[in-house]
Every structure is written in C-alpha cells, then in structure tokens.
Amino acid sequence: MSQFPPIFSFLKSLRQNNNNEWFAAHRPEYDQARTLFQDFIQGFIIRFDAALPLGDLSAKDAIFRIHKDIRFNY
C-alpha cells in the first residue's frame, strides 16, 4: 500500500485547485499518480482474471481519464 500516498496527495491537491492552470503545472505529479494507479489496477485485473476470466481487459480500458467530460454522453 505504500504506492498510494502520491495518488492521494495529488487528488487532495487537485480537489483544492481544480483548474486547468494548476493541473498543467502539476502534470508530472499527475503522470506519476496515474502510472501508480494503472499498475495497481492491472495487478488487480491479473489476480481477478484467475477467478473470472476477463478476456483482454487492461487497466487503460477500465479507468476513465481524470478530465474526460462524460456529462453529455448518454
């Protein structure tokens, strides 16, 4: 679980600074947090796949982009 502090730290900061300028200035932190999260999800998929085959599911397929606007996709 030691890989999660950068993820939580970034998300907490983002909550307090939810604007494009701040996000752009902190892109390296986002990239690190995203990579850590994708690695965690990929590991989860691999372990879960042993019990219930998930086919070609990857972490990238299972995670929404942080800035993906889906409000009008229905």
PyMOL Python script that loads the backbone (N, CA, C, O; Angstrom):
from pymol import cmd

cmd.read_pdbstr("""\
ATOM      1  N   MET A   1       0.807  -1.208   0.000  1.00  0.00           N
ATOM      2  CA  MET A   1       0.000   0.000   0.000  1.00  0.00           C
ATOM      3  C   MET A   1       0.848   1.271   0.000  1.00  0.00           C
ATOM      4  O   MET A   1       0.309   2.376  -0.059  1.00  0.00           O
ATOM      5  N   SER A   2       2.140   1.125   0.064  1.00  0.00           N
ATOM      6  CA  SER A   2       2.988   2.319   0.126  1.00  0.00           C
ATOM      7  C   SER A   2       3.005   3.099  -1.179  1.00  0.00           C
ATOM      8  O   SER A   2       3.509   4.222  -1.216  1.00  0.00           O
ATOM      9  N   GLN A   3       2.463   2.527  -2.254  1.00  0.00           N
ATOM     10  CA  GLN A   3       2.439   3.246  -3.528  1.00  0.00           C
ATOM     11  C   GLN A   3       1.317   4.273  -3.599  1.00  0.00           C
ATOM     12  O   GLN A   3       1.300   5.089  -4.521  1.00  0.00           O
ATOM     13  N   PHE A   4       0.388   4.259  -2.663  1.00  0.00           N
ATOM     14  CA  PHE A   4      -0.780   5.123  -2.754  1.00  0.00           C
ATOM     15  C   PHE A   4      -0.595   6.564  -2.286  1.00  0.00           C
ATOM     16  O   PHE A   4      -1.308   7.429  -2.795  1.00  0.00           O
ATOM     17  N   PRO A   5       0.299   6.890  -1.363  1.00  0.00           N
ATOM     18  CA  PRO A   5       0.407   8.292  -0.933  1.00  0.00           C
ATOM     19  C   PRO A   5       0.548   9.313  -2.064  1.00  0.00           C
ATOM     20  O   PRO A   5      -0.088  10.364  -1.992  1.00  0.00           O
ATOM     21  N   PRO A   6       1.356   9.057  -3.115  1.00  0.00           N
ATOM     22  CA  PRO A   6       1.402  10.053  -4.200  1.00  0.00           C
ATOM     23  C   PRO A   6       0.050  10.237  -4.903  1.00  0.00           C
ATOM     24  O   PRO A   6      -0.280  11.336  -5.348  1.00  0.00           O
ATOM     25  N   ILE A   7      -0.711   9.172  -4.996  1.00  0.00           N
ATOM     26  CA  ILE A   7      -2.025   9.247  -5.642  1.00  0.00           C
ATOM     27  C   ILE A   7      -2.955  10.109  -4.800  1.00  0.00           C
ATOM     28  O   ILE A   7      -3.584  11.037  -5.310  1.00  0.00           O
ATOM     29  N   PHE A   8      -3.040   9.800  -3.510  1.00  0.00           N
ATOM     30  CA  PHE A   8      -3.931  10.549  -2.626  1.00  0.00           C
ATOM     31  C   PHE A   8      -3.491  11.998  -2.481  1.00  0.00           C
ATOM     32  O   PHE A   8      -4.325  12.901  -2.419  1.00  0.00           O
ATOM     33  N   SER A   9      -2.199  12.216  -2.427  1.00  0.00           N
ATOM     34  CA  SER A   9      -1.679  13.581  -2.316  1.00  0.00           C
ATOM     35  C   SER A   9      -2.072  14.404  -3.541  1.00  0.00           C
ATOM     36  O   SER A   9      -2.522  15.542  -3.410  1.00  0.00           O
ATOM     37  N   PHE A  10      -1.904  13.829  -4.723  1.00  0.00           N
ATOM     38  CA  PHE A  10      -2.276  14.539  -5.942  1.00  0.00           C
ATOM     39  C   PHE A  10      -3.775  14.835  -5.966  1.00  0.00           C
ATOM     40  O   PHE A  10      -4.182  15.955  -6.275  1.00  0.00           O
ATOM     41  N   LEU A  11      -4.594  13.838  -5.641  1.00  0.00           N
ATOM     42  CA  LEU A  11      -6.047  14.044  -5.679  1.00  0.00           C
ATOM     43  C   LEU A  11      -6.501  15.089  -4.660  1.00  0.00           C
ATOM     44  O   LEU A  11      -7.398  15.882  -4.947  1.00  0.00           O
ATOM     45  N   LYS A  12      -5.901  15.094  -3.496  1.00  0.00           N
ATOM     46  CA  LYS A  12      -6.241  16.105  -2.490  1.00  0.00           C
ATOM     47  C   LYS A  12      -5.881  17.502  -2.992  1.00  0.00           C
ATOM     48  O   LYS A  12      -6.667  18.438  -2.847  1.00  0.00           O
ATOM     49  N   SER A  13      -4.708  17.640  -3.576  1.00  0.00           N
ATOM     50  CA  SER A  13      -4.299  18.934  -4.122  1.00  0.00           C
ATOM     51  C   SER A  13      -5.195  19.353  -5.279  1.00  0.00           C
ATOM     52  O   SER A  13      -5.546  20.526  -5.408  1.00  0.00           O
ATOM     53  N   LEU A  14      -5.562  18.398  -6.115  1.00  0.00           N
ATOM     54  CA  LEU A  14      -6.446  18.701  -7.242  1.00  0.00           C
ATOM     55  C   LEU A  14      -7.802  19.195  -6.753  1.00  0.00           C
ATOM     56  O   LEU A  14      -8.370  20.131  -7.317  1.00  0.00           O
ATOM     57  N   ARG A  15      -8.317  18.563  -5.703  1.00  0.00           N
ATOM     58  CA  ARG A  15      -9.609  18.993  -5.152  1.00  0.00           C
ATOM     59  C   ARG A  15      -9.549  20.465  -4.722  1.00  0.00           C
ATOM     60  O   ARG A  15     -10.521  21.203  -4.882  1.00  0.00           O
ATOM     61  N   GLN A  16      -8.416  20.879  -4.183  1.00  0.00           N
ATOM     62  CA  GLN A  16      -8.263  22.247  -3.700  1.00  0.00           C
ATOM     63  C   GLN A  16      -7.921  23.226  -4.825  1.00  0.00           C
ATOM     64  O   GLN A  16      -8.045  24.437  -4.643  1.00  0.00           O
ATOM     65  N   ASN A  17      -7.496  22.721  -5.977  1.00  0.00           N
ATOM     66  CA  ASN A  17      -7.041  23.566  -7.089  1.00  0.00           C
ATOM     67  C   ASN A  17      -7.589  23.051  -8.406  1.00  0.00           C
ATOM     68  O   ASN A  17      -6.825  22.809  -9.340  1.00  0.00           O
ATOM     69  N   ASN A  18      -8.865  22.883  -8.494  1.00  0.00           N
ATOM     70  CA  ASN A  18      -9.478  22.257  -9.661  1.00  0.00           C
ATOM     71  C   ASN A  18      -9.585  23.246 -10.820  1.00  0.00           C
ATOM     72  O   ASN A  18     -10.663  23.741 -11.146  1.00  0.00           O
ATOM     73  N   ASN A  19      -8.429  23.516 -11.431  1.00  0.00           N
ATOM     74  CA  ASN A  19      -8.409  24.392 -12.601  1.00  0.00           C
ATOM     75  C   ASN A  19      -7.297  23.945 -13.547  1.00  0.00           C
ATOM     76  O   ASN A  19      -6.332  23.303 -13.132  1.00  0.00           O
ATOM     77  N   ASN A  20      -7.446  24.288 -14.794  1.00  0.00           N
ATOM     78  CA  ASN A  20      -6.533  23.821 -15.829  1.00  0.00           C
ATOM     79  C   ASN A  20      -5.105  24.319 -15.634  1.00  0.00           C
ATOM     80  O   ASN A  20      -4.157  23.586 -15.917  1.00  0.00           O
ATOM     81  N   GLU A  21      -4.932  25.544 -15.158  1.00  0.00           N
ATOM     82  CA  GLU A  21      -3.591  26.090 -14.970  1.00  0.00           C
ATOM     83  C   GLU A  21      -2.818  25.293 -13.925  1.00  0.00           C
ATOM     84  O   GLU A  21      -1.653  24.953 -14.130  1.00  0.00           O
ATOM     85  N   TRP A  22      -3.476  24.998 -12.802  1.00  0.00           N
ATOM     86  CA  TRP A  22      -2.819  24.220 -11.757  1.00  0.00           C
ATOM     87  C   TRP A  22      -2.501  22.821 -12.281  1.00  0.00           C
ATOM     88  O   TRP A  22      -1.407  22.303 -12.060  1.00  0.00           O
ATOM     89  N   PHE A  23      -3.450  22.223 -12.967  1.00  0.00           N
ATOM     90  CA  PHE A  23      -3.249  20.872 -13.484  1.00  0.00           C
ATOM     91  C   PHE A  23      -2.055  20.833 -14.425  1.00  0.00           C
ATOM     92  O   PHE A  23      -1.226  19.928 -14.332  1.00  0.00           O
ATOM     93  N   ALA A  24      -1.957  21.793 -15.321  1.00  0.00           N
ATOM     94  CA  ALA A  24      -0.840  21.832 -16.272  1.00  0.00           C
ATOM     95  C   ALA A  24       0.494  21.981 -15.551  1.00  0.00           C
ATOM     96  O   ALA A  24       1.487  21.371 -15.945  1.00  0.00           O
ATOM     97  N   ALA A  25       0.517  22.785 -14.502  1.00  0.00           N
ATOM     98  CA  ALA A  25       1.754  22.994 -13.745  1.00  0.00           C
ATOM     99  C   ALA A  25       2.154  21.759 -12.938  1.00  0.00           C
ATOM    100  O   ALA A  25       3.321  21.609 -12.577  1.00  0.00           O
ATOM    101  N   HIS A  26       1.214  20.891 -12.659  1.00  0.00           N
ATOM    102  CA  HIS A  26       1.469  19.704 -11.843  1.00  0.00           C
ATOM    103  C   HIS A  26       1.328  18.414 -12.651  1.00  0.00           C
ATOM    104  O   HIS A  26       1.063  17.348 -12.096  1.00  0.00           O
ATOM    105  N   ARG A  27       1.505  18.523 -13.946  1.00  0.00           N
ATOM    106  CA  ARG A  27       1.370  17.367 -14.834  1.00  0.00           C
ATOM    107  C   ARG A  27       2.297  16.206 -14.457  1.00  0.00           C
ATOM    108  O   ARG A  27       1.860  15.056 -14.515  1.00  0.00           O
ATOM    109  N   PRO A  28       3.550  16.450 -14.077  1.00  0.00           N
ATOM    110  CA  PRO A  28       4.407  15.314 -13.687  1.00  0.00           C
ATOM    111  C   PRO A  28       3.859  14.532 -12.482  1.00  0.00           C
ATOM    112  O   PRO A  28       3.983  13.309 -12.428  1.00  0.00           O
ATOM    113  N   GLU A  29       3.261  15.230 -11.532  1.00  0.00           N
ATOM    114  CA  GLU A  29       2.659  14.556 -10.379  1.00  0.00           C
ATOM    115  C   GLU A  29       1.464  13.708 -10.820  1.00  0.00           C
ATOM    116  O   GLU A  29       1.272  12.593 -10.337  1.00  0.00           O
ATOM    117  N   TYR A  30       0.669  14.246 -11.738  1.00  0.00           N
ATOM    118  CA  TYR A  30      -0.459  13.501 -12.280  1.00  0.00           C
ATOM    119  C   TYR A  30       0.026  12.247 -13.003  1.00  0.00           C
ATOM    120  O   TYR A  30      -0.523  11.161 -12.817  1.00  0.00           O
ATOM    121  N   ASP A  31       1.062  12.409 -13.831  1.00  0.00           N
ATOM    122  CA  ASP A  31       1.586  11.270 -14.578  1.00  0.00           C
ATOM    123  C   ASP A  31       2.085  10.174 -13.639  1.00  0.00           C
ATOM    124  O   ASP A  31       1.857   8.992 -13.894  1.00  0.00           O
ATOM    125  N   GLN A  32       2.761  10.555 -12.557  1.00  0.00           N
ATOM    126  CA  GLN A  32       3.234   9.577 -11.580  1.00  0.00           C
ATOM    127  C   GLN A  32       2.055   8.875 -10.902  1.00  0.00           C
ATOM    128  O   GLN A  32       2.044   7.650 -10.787  1.00  0.00           O
ATOM    129  N   ALA A  33       1.074   9.646 -10.459  1.00  0.00           N
ATOM    130  CA  ALA A  33      -0.097   9.065  -9.789  1.00  0.00           C
ATOM    131  C   ALA A  33      -0.863   8.153 -10.746  1.00  0.00           C
ATOM    132  O   ALA A  33      -1.308   7.074 -10.353  1.00  0.00           O
ATOM    133  N   ARG A  34      -1.017   8.579 -11.990  1.00  0.00           N
ATOM    134  CA  ARG A  34      -1.734   7.770 -12.986  1.00  0.00           C
ATOM    135  C   ARG A  34      -1.015   6.448 -13.228  1.00  0.00           C
ATOM    136  O   ARG A  34      -1.655   5.399 -13.293  1.00  0.00           O
ATOM    137  N   THR A  35       0.301   6.489 -13.362  1.00  0.00           N
ATOM    138  CA  THR A  35       1.073   5.270 -13.580  1.00  0.00           C
ATOM    139  C   THR A  35       0.943   4.310 -12.398  1.00  0.00           C
ATOM    140  O   THR A  35       0.746   3.110 -12.588  1.00  0.00           O
ATOM    141  N   LEU A  36       1.052   4.838 -11.186  1.00  0.00           N
ATOM    142  CA  LEU A  36       0.902   4.001  -9.993  1.00  0.00           C
ATOM    143  C   LEU A  36      -0.487   3.366  -9.934  1.00  0.00           C
ATOM    144  O   LEU A  36      -0.624   2.188  -9.603  1.00  0.00           O
ATOM    145  N   PHE A  37      -1.512   4.151 -10.256  1.00  0.00           N
ATOM    146  CA  PHE A  37      -2.883   3.643 -10.219  1.00  0.00           C
ATOM    147  C   PHE A  37      -3.112   2.597 -11.308  1.00  0.00           C
ATOM    148  O   PHE A  37      -3.743   1.569 -11.063  1.00  0.00           O
ATOM    149  N   GLN A  38      -2.598   2.861 -12.511  1.00  0.00           N
ATOM    150  CA  GLN A  38      -2.739   1.890 -13.592  1.00  0.00           C
ATOM    151  C   GLN A  38      -2.043   0.578 -13.231  1.00  0.00           C
ATOM    152  O   GLN A  38      -2.576  -0.497 -13.507  1.00  0.00           O
ATOM    153  N   ASP A  39      -0.866   0.653 -12.622  1.00  0.00           N
ATOM    154  CA  ASP A  39      -0.159  -0.560 -12.209  1.00  0.00           C
ATOM    155  C   ASP A  39      -0.971  -1.334 -11.177  1.00  0.00           C
ATOM    156  O   ASP A  39      -1.051  -2.561 -11.236  1.00  0.00           O
ATOM    157  N   PHE A  40      -1.575  -0.613 -10.226  1.00  0.00           N
ATOM    158  CA  PHE A  40      -2.404  -1.267  -9.214  1.00  0.00           C
ATOM    159  C   PHE A  40      -3.603  -1.959  -9.864  1.00  0.00           C
ATOM    160  O   PHE A  40      -3.899  -3.115  -9.558  1.00  0.00           O
ATOM    161  N   ILE A  41      -4.289  -1.252 -10.756  1.00  0.00           N
ATOM    162  CA  ILE A  41      -5.475  -1.819 -11.418  1.00  0.00           C
ATOM    163  C   ILE A  41      -5.086  -3.005 -12.289  1.00  0.00           C
ATOM    164  O   ILE A  41      -5.805  -4.004 -12.323  1.00  0.00           O
ATOM    165  N   GLN A  42      -3.963  -2.912 -12.994  1.00  0.00           N
ATOM    166  CA  GLN A  42      -3.527  -4.030 -13.835  1.00  0.00           C
ATOM    167  C   GLN A  42      -3.238  -5.254 -12.972  1.00  0.00           C
ATOM    168  O   GLN A  42      -3.583  -6.371 -13.355  1.00  0.00           O
ATOM    169  N   GLY A  43      -2.612  -5.060 -11.815  1.00  0.00           N
ATOM    170  CA  GLY A  43      -2.374  -6.172 -10.898  1.00  0.00           C
ATOM    171  C   GLY A  43      -3.674  -6.779 -10.397  1.00  0.00           C
ATOM    172  O   GLY A  43      -3.795  -7.998 -10.275  1.00  0.00           O
ATOM    173  N   PHE A  44      -4.645  -5.922 -10.107  1.00  0.00           N
ATOM    174  CA  PHE A  44      -5.961  -6.390  -9.674  1.00  0.00           C
ATOM    175  C   PHE A  44      -6.623  -7.207 -10.780  1.00  0.00           C
ATOM    176  O   PHE A  44      -7.200  -8.261 -10.514  1.00  0.00           O
ATOM    177  N   ILE A  45      -6.543  -6.730 -12.004  1.00  0.00           N
ATOM    178  CA  ILE A  45      -7.142  -7.446 -13.137  1.00  0.00           C
ATOM    179  C   ILE A  45      -6.495  -8.817 -13.298  1.00  0.00           C
ATOM    180  O   ILE A  45      -7.190  -9.805 -13.536  1.00  0.00           O
ATOM    181  N   ILE A  46      -5.195  -8.885 -13.174  1.00  0.00           N
ATOM    182  CA  ILE A  46      -4.485 -10.157 -13.314  1.00  0.00           C
ATOM    183  C   ILE A  46      -4.933 -11.138 -12.232  1.00  0.00           C
ATOM    184  O   ILE A  46      -5.201 -12.303 -12.522  1.00  0.00           O
ATOM    185  N   ARG A  47      -5.013 -10.670 -10.990  1.00  0.00           N
ATOM    186  CA  ARG A  47      -5.432 -11.556  -9.890  1.00  0.00           C
ATOM    187  C   ARG A  47      -6.902 -11.966 -10.044  1.00  0.00           C
ATOM    188  O   ARG A  47      -7.249 -13.124  -9.812  1.00  0.00           O
ATOM    189  N   PHE A  48      -7.751 -11.035 -10.428  1.00  0.00           N
ATOM    190  CA  PHE A  48      -9.179 -11.327 -10.581  1.00  0.00           C
ATOM    191  C   PHE A  48      -9.415 -12.271 -11.756  1.00  0.00           C
ATOM    192  O   PHE A  48     -10.309 -13.116 -11.712  1.00  0.00           O
ATOM    193  N   ASP A  49      -8.612 -12.124 -12.802  1.00  0.00           N
ATOM    194  CA  ASP A  49      -8.754 -12.940 -14.006  1.00  0.00           C
ATOM    195  C   ASP A  49      -8.593 -14.427 -13.696  1.00  0.00           C
ATOM    196  O   ASP A  49      -9.142 -15.273 -14.402  1.00  0.00           O
ATOM    197  N   ALA A  50      -7.843 -14.747 -12.642  1.00  0.00           N
ATOM    198  CA  ALA A  50      -7.673 -16.152 -12.267  1.00  0.00           C
ATOM    199  C   ALA A  50      -8.996 -16.766 -11.808  1.00  0.00           C
ATOM    200  O   ALA A  50      -9.226 -17.958 -12.010  1.00  0.00           O
ATOM    201  N   ALA A  51      -9.853 -15.973 -11.200  1.00  0.00           N
ATOM    202  CA  ALA A  51     -11.138 -16.468 -10.718  1.00  0.00           C
ATOM    203  C   ALA A  51     -12.247 -16.308 -11.751  1.00  0.00           C
ATOM    204  O   ALA A  51     -13.132 -17.158 -11.853  1.00  0.00           O
ATOM    205  N   LEU A  52     -12.200 -15.240 -12.504  1.00  0.00           N
ATOM    206  CA  LEU A  52     -13.225 -14.958 -13.501  1.00  0.00           C
ATOM    207  C   LEU A  52     -12.540 -14.348 -14.720  1.00  0.00           C
ATOM    208  O   LEU A  52     -12.168 -13.174 -14.693  1.00  0.00           O
ATOM    209  N   PRO A  53     -12.370 -15.116 -15.776  1.00  0.00           N
ATOM    210  CA  PRO A  53     -11.655 -14.608 -16.949  1.00  0.00           C
ATOM    211  C   PRO A  53     -12.249 -13.297 -17.470  1.00  0.00           C
ATOM    212  O   PRO A  53     -13.456 -13.179 -17.681  1.00  0.00           O
ATOM    213  N   LEU A  54     -11.382 -12.337 -17.665  1.00  0.00           N
ATOM    214  CA  LEU A  54     -11.804 -11.009 -18.110  1.00  0.00           C
ATOM    215  C   LEU A  54     -11.429 -10.722 -19.559  1.00  0.00           C
ATOM    216  O   LEU A  54     -11.621  -9.606 -20.043  1.00  0.00           O
ATOM    217  N   GLY A  55     -10.907 -11.700 -20.235  1.00  0.00           N
ATOM    218  CA  GLY A  55     -10.538 -11.511 -21.628  1.00  0.00           C
ATOM    219  C   GLY A  55      -9.343 -10.594 -21.765  1.00  0.00           C
ATOM    220  O   GLY A  55      -8.348 -10.745 -21.056  1.00  0.00           O
ATOM    221  N   ASP A  56      -9.442  -9.648 -22.672  1.00  0.00           N
ATOM    222  CA  ASP A  56      -8.335  -8.739 -22.957  1.00  0.00           C
ATOM    223  C   ASP A  56      -8.419  -7.431 -22.174  1.00  0.00           C
ATOM    224  O   ASP A  56      -7.812  -6.438 -22.574  1.00  0.00           O
ATOM    225  N   LEU A  57      -9.150  -7.414 -21.082  1.00  0.00           N
ATOM    226  CA  LEU A  57      -9.304  -6.183 -20.299  1.00  0.00           C
ATOM    227  C   LEU A  57      -7.953  -5.710 -19.790  1.00  0.00           C
ATOM    228  O   LEU A  57      -7.164  -6.493 -19.261  1.00  0.00           O
ATOM    229  N   SER A  58      -7.698  -4.425 -19.954  1.00  0.00           N
ATOM    230  CA  SER A  58      -6.473  -3.824 -19.428  1.00  0.00           C
ATOM    231  C   SER A  58      -6.851  -2.665 -18.513  1.00  0.00           C
ATOM    232  O   SER A  58      -7.992  -2.204 -18.513  1.00  0.00           O
ATOM    233  N   ALA A  59      -5.892  -2.210 -17.747  1.00  0.00           N
ATOM    234  CA  ALA A  59      -6.141  -1.077 -16.850  1.00  0.00           C
ATOM    235  C   ALA A  59      -6.603   0.142 -17.639  1.00  0.00           C
ATOM    236  O   ALA A  59      -7.496   0.868 -17.202  1.00  0.00           O
ATOM    237  N   LYS A  60      -6.003   0.365 -18.787  1.00  0.00           N
ATOM    238  CA  LYS A  60      -6.380   1.518 -19.606  1.00  0.00           C
ATOM    239  C   LYS A  60      -7.856   1.451 -20.008  1.00  0.00           C
ATOM    240  O   LYS A  60      -8.526   2.482 -20.077  1.00  0.00           O
ATOM    241  N   ASP A  61      -8.359   0.262 -20.269  1.00  0.00           N
ATOM    242  CA  ASP A  61      -9.770   0.091 -20.633  1.00  0.00           C
ATOM    243  C   ASP A  61     -10.705   0.302 -19.451  1.00  0.00           C
ATOM    244  O   ASP A  61     -11.870   0.653 -19.636  1.00  0.00           O
ATOM    245  N   ALA A  62     -10.199   0.090 -18.228  1.00  0.00           N
ATOM    246  CA  ALA A  62     -11.041   0.090 -17.033  1.00  0.00           C
ATOM    247  C   ALA A  62     -11.045   1.423 -16.291  1.00  0.00           C
ATOM    248  O   ALA A  62     -11.806   1.591 -15.338  1.00  0.00           O
ATOM    249  N   ILE A  63     -10.213   2.366 -16.708  1.00  0.00           N
ATOM    250  CA  ILE A  63     -10.062   3.628 -15.977  1.00  0.00           C
ATOM    251  C   ILE A  63     -10.470   4.801 -16.874  1.00  0.00           C
ATOM    252  O   ILE A  63     -10.019   4.911 -18.014  1.00  0.00           O
ATOM    253  N   PHE A  64     -11.324   5.666 -16.344  1.00  0.00           N
ATOM    254  CA  PHE A  64     -11.661   6.900 -17.050  1.00  0.00           C
ATOM    255  C   PHE A  64     -10.528   7.903 -16.925  1.00  0.00           C
ATOM    256  O   PHE A  64      -9.836   7.943 -15.907  1.00  0.00           O
ATOM    257  N   ARG A  65     -10.342   8.698 -17.940  1.00  0.00           N
ATOM    258  CA  ARG A  65      -9.394   9.819 -17.838  1.00  0.00           C
ATOM    259  C   ARG A  65      -9.923  10.791 -16.802  1.00  0.00           C
ATOM    260  O   ARG A  65     -11.133  10.976 -16.676  1.00  0.00           O
ATOM    261  N   ILE A  66      -9.022  11.409 -16.064  1.00  0.00           N
ATOM    262  CA  ILE A  66      -9.417  12.318 -14.993  1.00  0.00           C
ATOM    263  C   ILE A  66     -10.186  13.527 -15.540  1.00  0.00           C
ATOM    264  O   ILE A  66     -11.036  14.084 -14.845  1.00  0.00           O
ATOM    265  N   HIS A  67      -9.900  13.926 -16.747  1.00  0.00           N
ATOM    266  CA  HIS A  67     -10.530  15.113 -17.312  1.00  0.00           C
ATOM    267  C   HIS A  67     -11.480  14.775 -18.465  1.00  0.00           C
ATOM    268  O   HIS A  67     -11.758  15.625 -19.310  1.00  0.00           O
ATOM    269  N   LYS A  68     -11.965  13.560 -18.498  1.00  0.00           N
ATOM    270  CA  LYS A  68     -12.913  13.172 -19.545  1.00  0.00           C
ATOM    271  C   LYS A  68     -14.302  13.670 -19.175  1.00  0.00           C
ATOM    272  O   LYS A  68     -14.838  13.312 -18.127  1.00  0.00           O
ATOM    273  N   ASP A  69     -14.866  14.474 -20.017  1.00  0.00           N
ATOM    274  CA  ASP A  69     -16.191  15.032 -19.778  1.00  0.00           C
ATOM    275  C   ASP A  69     -17.233  14.091 -20.367  1.00  0.00           C
ATOM    276  O   ASP A  69     -17.377  13.994 -21.586  1.00  0.00           O
ATOM    277  N   ILE A  70     -17.955  13.401 -19.496  1.00  0.00           N
ATOM    278  CA  ILE A  70     -18.974  12.445 -19.966  1.00  0.00           C
ATOM    279  C   ILE A  70     -20.386  12.935 -19.669  1.00  0.00           C
ATOM    280  O   ILE A  70     -21.345  12.168 -19.759  1.00  0.00           O
ATOM    281  N   ARG A  71     -20.514  14.203 -19.317  1.00  0.00           N
ATOM    282  CA  ARG A  71     -21.833  14.711 -18.932  1.00  0.00           C
ATOM    283  C   ARG A  71     -22.865  14.572 -20.041  1.00  0.00           C
ATOM    284  O   ARG A  71     -24.052  14.409 -19.759  1.00  0.00           O
ATOM    285  N   PHE A  72     -22.435  14.634 -21.295  1.00  0.00           N
ATOM    286  CA  PHE A  72     -23.401  14.648 -22.379  1.00  0.00           C
ATOM    287  C   PHE A  72     -23.348  13.368 -23.221  1.00  0.00           C
ATOM    288  O   PHE A  72     -23.879  13.330 -24.331  1.00  0.00           O
ATOM    289  N   ASN A  73     -22.714  12.333 -22.695  1.00  0.00           N
ATOM    290  CA  ASN A  73     -22.622  11.050 -23.407  1.00  0.00           C
ATOM    291  C   ASN A  73     -23.659  10.090 -22.854  1.00  0.00           C
ATOM    292  O   ASN A  73     -23.347   9.274 -21.987  1.00  0.00           O
ATOM    293  N   TYR A  74     -24.859  10.173 -23.331  1.00  0.00           N
ATOM    294  CA  TYR A  74     -25.886   9.247 -22.878  1.00  0.00           C
ATOM    295  C   TYR A  74     -26.683   8.724 -24.042  1.00  0.00           C
ATOM    296  O   TYR A  74     -27.600   7.925 -23.854  1.00  0.00           O
TER     297      TYR A  74
END
""", "prot")
cmd.dss("prot")
cmd.show_as("cartoon", "prot")
cmd.util.cbc("prot")
cmd.orient("prot")
